[in-house]
Amino acid sequence: MGRNTRKRRSSMATKAIAASAALALGGGGLVWANFYASAHERNHSPRNWTKAAAGQVATIACPDVGQNLTDVPYRARREVDGELATMDRQITEAYQRLATTRDAQARDGSFVQNSILGPLKDRRKVIIDRIQLEINRVGGKAPESLDRMAPCTGTTADQVQAGDGQQQNGDQQQNGDGQQGGDQQQNGGDGQQNGDGGQQGGIGGQAGNGPTAADFVDITKVQANVKAKPRKSRNASTGTFTVRCGVNANKNYNTDNVIVAPGVNNGAHHTHDYVGNQKINAFSDNDNFLQGGTSCSNRNDLSAYYWPVLRLQDGTQEFDQNQDGGGKEGNVGRILTAKQAQIKYVGNPRSKVTALPQFLRIITGDAKTTTNGLANANAHWSCTGFENKVQLTEQYPICPEGSDVVRTFAFQSCWDGQNIDSANHRTHVDFADDRGNCKAGFKPIPQLTMRLVYEVPQPVVENGQVKNPYAVDGFPEQLHKAATDHDDFISITKNGLANKIASCINRGQRCA
């Protein structure tokens, strides 16, 4: 993929260029010229060439039907999950069409609505009807609100921000050893970038779908935002249990997600690192989880720990450049392997914990915050030496020399005591409040915390552009925003390990 080296031109010339912007295919990956400003473009001169097309649609925002399905009868869940996976594929295809038709959009102001959003609404309506039929067929009652969720909207480049117009994140309340998000500091930089092999324009990135310069901040310039941990009561469970499962040095990847899209190839539309259980894919289930083998030193831990890969967008064409979930869907650049992957279970500051149930599924964070808002965001980005001071949700840190990038996850630590999963994969677990209390009907469980450390070449932001950006994999329409980071977990243990973890924590011991 070559870098777009077009220079700034006069207003008339720029409009002519914008009208003829075309898709360029490099090694099978999507690359297109971007002629629209970022959310943080500050040059208000009439001759600011990016502003000429700031109104162009940058991405597609669709209501997340799955998050609204909180009461799906068990007998219908697999079929409903399959339909939701089809909706994700529809959005991906619509976004790819959006990205590859800039010429037509420049010539016809109604093109996006008539040729992309309108047909997408019709296809989503068919899927919604099928979901309602599946739920009602087994005696359930589908939410009436689903009918209103078929239409999608186009979001312009100067509107693209994580959680734009949605519920804001504010303080991310966590406990245990997981870091707290706190209020996020924004750098407000200009949102143009190119990166090696990237595109000059508002969205930028090696594949043209982000990240932007505004997605990065010099961590040394961010005010401290990590709050003190909750005070521990006399009944607190103060122990820890550490598991050693490696860093995926053997490159065990796939683009499935057996939790949200069982039985669907490429259900995640991005690549995951896997440690722990070595046979997790879309077609794994409770019947064969225990035959998966493990990368963990404790052979009784067959749990699945998986997260989106982190990539350096330096122009590298990775092994998946021509594959679904990889370059074909805007996830490009060199995959970075963590130098450390620290996985630890911690206790509750108010009470003892109950052992994790076999096959419990937990997803923490939200891969779709760019369109869903930050209500379920749980991304924590920092740098070594700064973790106890600064945790970022909406931006990637630029770390000083000698400091590494750190991704931290603190999973939900309260369980409803009955279900190993739920229809929207969220309501069976919850976070404790800021004192460590679980809500009524929920009980404390060992809190899974993960700390991933990466040696990342320092991105350089100059004149509103960023060279060699790094970004987490994600759905292409989510534009590789930092807030979309998320993590997945399935608890799979043998020979009483789950009880041993809980007992160690409840006794206040440090176990491994």
N, C-alpha and C positions, 0 to 999 in steps of 0.2 A: 504494500500500500504506500503510495507516494504522498508526500505532504502537499497540501494545496498551497501553492505559492503565489496566488493572485494578489496583486497589490491593490490598495485603496484607489478608487477612481472617482471621477466626478459623479454627481447625483444622477444625471441622465445615463451615464455609462453603467453605473451600478444597477439601475433599473433594468437595463438591457441584459446585463449579466444575470440578474435574478430571474428574468423571464426565460432564460435558456439554461438554468441550472439543471443538471442531469445526473442520474445515478451513475456512479463508477463502481465497478465490481473489481475487488482486489483479492484474489485467492478465495473467492466465494463469499467473502464478508461484505456486509452492507457498508458502503461509504458514499455519502452524498454531500454536496456543497451546502453549507448553511448560510442563509442570508437574512437571519433575523437576530435581533438583539437579545441579550440575556436580561434576567430580572434586575440586574444591578448596573445596567448601562447608564452612565452618568453624563455622557457628553450630549447635551441637548442642542448642539449646533444643527441648523437646517441641513448642513452638508454631511451630517453623521450618516454614513452609508448603511450601517446596520439598522438604524431606525427606519429606513425606507421600507423594510419588510418586517418590522417588529410585530405587525398584526398577523403574520402567517401562523398557522397552526403548528406548534412544535411537537405536541404529543396528544394522545387520546386519553380521556378520563372516563372510566366506566364505573358505575356503582358496583360494589363488591357483593354480589348476590350471596356467595357462600357465607360471609360474615353475618348475614341476616337470617340464616337458617339455623336457629338454635334448638329446634325441636323436630328433628326428622326421625321417624321410627327406624329402629335398627335395621329392619328388613329392607328398607329403601336406601340405606346410606351408600352402599357401593354403587348403585345405579346413579344416585344423585351426584356423588363425587365424580363419576365419569362424565356426567353432563357438565359439571362445573369445569372440568378439565377441558372440555370442548369449547366452553366460553373463553377460557384463557387462550386457547389456540386461535379463536376468532379475533381476539383483541390483538394478538401478536401479528396475525396476517393483515389486519387493518392498519396497524402501525407501519408495517413494512410497505404497504401500498402508499400510506401517507408520505413515507420517507423517499419513495422512488418516483413520485409524480410532481415534483416541484415545478416543473415546466408547465404542466397543465394547470396547476393551482394558480400560477402567476398570470395565466391567460384567462382564467375563468374563476371569478370570485365565489361561485356556488359549487365548485368542483368537490370540495371536501364534504360538504353536506350531501350533495346528490350522489356522489360516487363512492364515498367511504362511510360516512356516519349513518346515512339513511339505510343502505343495505346492511350495515352492521346491526342496526336496531332491529331490522326484520329477522335476521338470523338469531339474535339473542332472544327475541320474542318466542321463536319456535322452541328454543332450549328451555326457556322459562315455563312454557306450557307443558313440556315433557316432565320437568321437575315437579310441577304441581300435580300432574297425573300420577307420577310415581309415589309421591307422598300420600295422596288421597286414596290410591289403590290399596294400600296396606292399612288403611284406617286412620291415617294422620290428617292434619289440617294444615295446608300450605298457607303461609302468610299472604294476606291480600295485597300487601305492599309490593310483592314481587312484580306485579304487572307494571308498576311505575319505574322499574329498574332497567327496562330494556334500552332506553335511549342513552347514548354516550355523548360527550361533548368534546370539542376541540379546545385545547389550552394553548394560548399563544406563548411565545418565548418569554415575554416580560411578565407573564403570570406564573411561570413555572418556579415554584418553590415547594419544598416538602411541607405538606400540610396547608397549602394555600387555601384560604377560605374554610378550613376545617378546624376541628378542635385542636388546640395547641398543646404541646407536650408539657411545658412548665417543668416542674420538678419530677424527675423519675424516681419514685420511691422504691428503694431496694433495701435489703438487709443482708445479713451474713457477710461473707467476704467479697460479695459482688459490689462493684463500685456504683455510686449514685450518679445519675445523669446531671441533675441540677439544671439551672437555667443556662441556655446555650448562647454563647457569644458568637455573633456573626461578624465577618470581616467586611462585608459590603463591597468587596472588590468588583471590578468589572468582570462580566461573565463571558468574555471571549477566551478561547484557547485554541491551541492546535495540538500540541504534543507531537512526538515523532510520528509521522504518518497521519496526523490529525487534520482537522478542517478548520479553516479560519472562519469564525462566525460565532453565533450565540450559544449553540449547544456543544460543539466541539467534540473532542475525543477521537480516538483512533478509528472508531466506527461511526462517528458522527452523531452518537446518541449519549454524549456526556462522558465524564463529568466536565464542569466548567471551572474557570478560575475561582468563581465565587463559592465553589464547593470546598475550597481549601482555606485554612487559616494557620498562621504562624502561632504555634501553641505558646510561645514565650510572650505573646501579646494578649493572651486571654486571661481574664480575671479568674481567680480561684472560684470554683462553684461546687465542690464536693462537700456535702454536709456530713456532720458527725453521724456515726452509726447509732442505732437505738441502744439505750441503756439496757443492760441485761438484768432480768429479775432473778430471784433465788431459784426459780424452777427452770431456768434457761438450759438449753442443750448446747454446750459450749465446745464440743469436740469437732474434729474434722476427719474426713476419710478421703485420702488422695489416691487416685488411680493413674497408672502410667500406661498410656495406650499409643504413644508415638505421635508423629506429626504428619502421617500419611506420606512418608518417604517412598513408599512403594507405589505411589500414584494410583490409588484406588479411587477412581472418579466415576460418576454417572450423572445424568441430567434428569433422573427420576425423583419423585418424592412419594414414597409409599404411604406416608401419613395422609396427605391431602389428595393424592391421585393414585390410589392403588389400582394396579392393572393397566396403567397408562404409560406407555413409553414417552420420555421427554416431558413428563408432567410438570417439571419445575421450570423448564425453558432456560435453565442456567446450570452450570456445573457445580457439583458439590465435592468437597473433600470428605472422606470417610475414615474414621478411626474406630476402634472397637470392632464390632461385628463386620466381617469381611464379605458377607453375602447379601447385603441389603440392596434391593432394587425394587422396581415397581411391582414385581410379582412375588416378593417375599410376603409371608404372613405368619401368624402365630404358630402354625403347624410346622414351619421349618426354620424359624428364628434360631432355635437351639442347635441347629446343625451348621451354623454359619462360620464357626471358627472366630478367632478374635486376635486383634493386634495388641491387646492389653497383656501386661505381665501377669496379672491375676487371671488365670484361665477360666475362672468362674464368672468373669465379667464379659458377657457377650452383648452388652448394651450397644446400641447404635448411636454414635455421636457424629453428626454431620452438619456442615455449614457451607455457604457459598464460597468458592475460591476467591482469593484476592489476586488481581492482575496488575502488572505494570504495563501501561500502554506506551510501549517504547518502539512500536512498529513490528514487533515479533509476530510471526504467524505461527500460532501454537498448533498442536496435533489436531485440535478440534476446529481449526479455521474454516473447514468446509462442512461442518456438521451442525445439525440442529442443537440448540442449546449453547453452541459456541459461536463461531464467526457468522454463521447464517442468521443468528438472532442478535447480533450486535455485542456479543461478549468476546472481546478480542484482547490480544496482548499476552505477555509472558506470565504464566501462572506462577505465583510465588508460594513456596512451601514455608510454613511457619518454622522458625528456628526453635520455638518452644510451644508446646500445647499442654498447659497445666489444667488438669481436670480435678476438681475437688468438690466434695459434698460437705455442706456446713449445716449448723443447727439453727434453732429459733431462739431469739432473745427472751421470749416469754414462757416457753414451755418445752416439754419433751416432744420428740418427733415420732411419727408412725412410719414403719418400713414402707419403702416404695413398692407398690403392687406390681406383679409380673405383667409385662407388656404395656405398662403405662406409656402413653404418648404425650409429649409436650413440645409445642412450638413456642419459642419466645421471640418477640419482635414481629415486624410486619414487612413482607417483601414488596408491599404496594403502597407505602406511605406517600409517594408522590401524588397519588390520586385519592387514597383513603384518608389522608391526614395523619396526625401523629398520635391518635388515641392509643394505638397498640404498639407504638414504636418502643424499642428497648435496645437500641444501638448505643454502644459506649466505645468511643475512640479516644485514645490518648497516646502518650509517649513514655518510654521508660524514664523515670526520674520525675514525672509529672502526674502519675496516676492518682496520687492522694490529694492532688490539687485541682486538676482539670479533667473532666470527662465531657466529651462532645457527642451530640446525637445527630445534628444536622450538617456537620462539616467534617472533612478529613483533616487531621492535623499535619502540619509541616513541622517535623521534629528537628531540633538542632543537631549539629554534628555530634556523632557518637551516641545518639539516642535512637531507639527503635520504635516503630509503630506498634501499638497494642490495641487489640480488639478484646473487649471483656463482655461476658454474658452472665447475667444472674437470672436463673429461671424462676418461674412461678413456684412458690413454696407452700401453697395450700391446696388441698385435694378434697373433692366432695365426698370421699369415702366410699364411692360406689362404682364409678365409671372409669375405665382406662382410656377413654376417648369421648368426644362429644361431636355433635353434628357439624359445628363450625370449628372444631379442634381447639376451642378455647374455654368454654364455659365449665368444663369439668375440673379445671385448675384455676388458681387465682394468685395474685400477689398478696402478701401480708400488708397491713397498713404501716404507717410510719413508726409505730411502736412495736411492730412485730406480731400483731394480732391477726388471726384469720377471721373472716366474716362468718356469720352464723351458718352452721351446717357444714363447715369446712374444717379440716384438721391439718396441723403442720406436718410436713414431710421433709426429709433431707433436701436442702436446696442445692441443686446442681449449679456450680459456677465454673466458668471456663475463661482462661486467659491465653490468648494467642499472640505471640510476639513475632514480628516480621522485620527483617533487615530490608528496608525499602530505600532506594536512591532518593535523595531529597528532591521533590518537585520544585521547580523554579517558576515563580509568577512574575512576569514583567509586562508592563503596558496592557494589563487586562488579559494576558494569555498565560497559559501554564504549559511548561515543557515536561514531558515524562510524567504525566499524572498517573496515579494508581487509583483503582476503584474496585468495589466489590461486584461480583456477578449479580445479575438480576434480570427481571423481565424487561424486554427492550424498551417498552413505553415508559418505564420508570426512570430512565435517564441516569442510571448508576449513581443515584443520590446516596449519601452516607447513611441517611436515616432508614434506608431499606434493608440494612443489615439484619440478619436473623439467624437463628440456630435451631436445630432439631434434635430430638432425643427420644429413644425408645428404651425403656428399662427392661433388660433381659439378663437374668442372673441364674446361677445354679448353686446347689449345695448350701443353701441358706445365706448366701452373700448379702441379700437385701436386709435381712435381720441383723447381720453382723455390722453393716454400715450404720443402721439406726442405733444399735446398742453402743457402738464406739462413740457416736456423737452424743448420745444421752449420758454416757459416763464421763464426758469431758476429756476424752483421750485424743491423741493425735495418731491416727492409723494410716497405713498405706498398704 
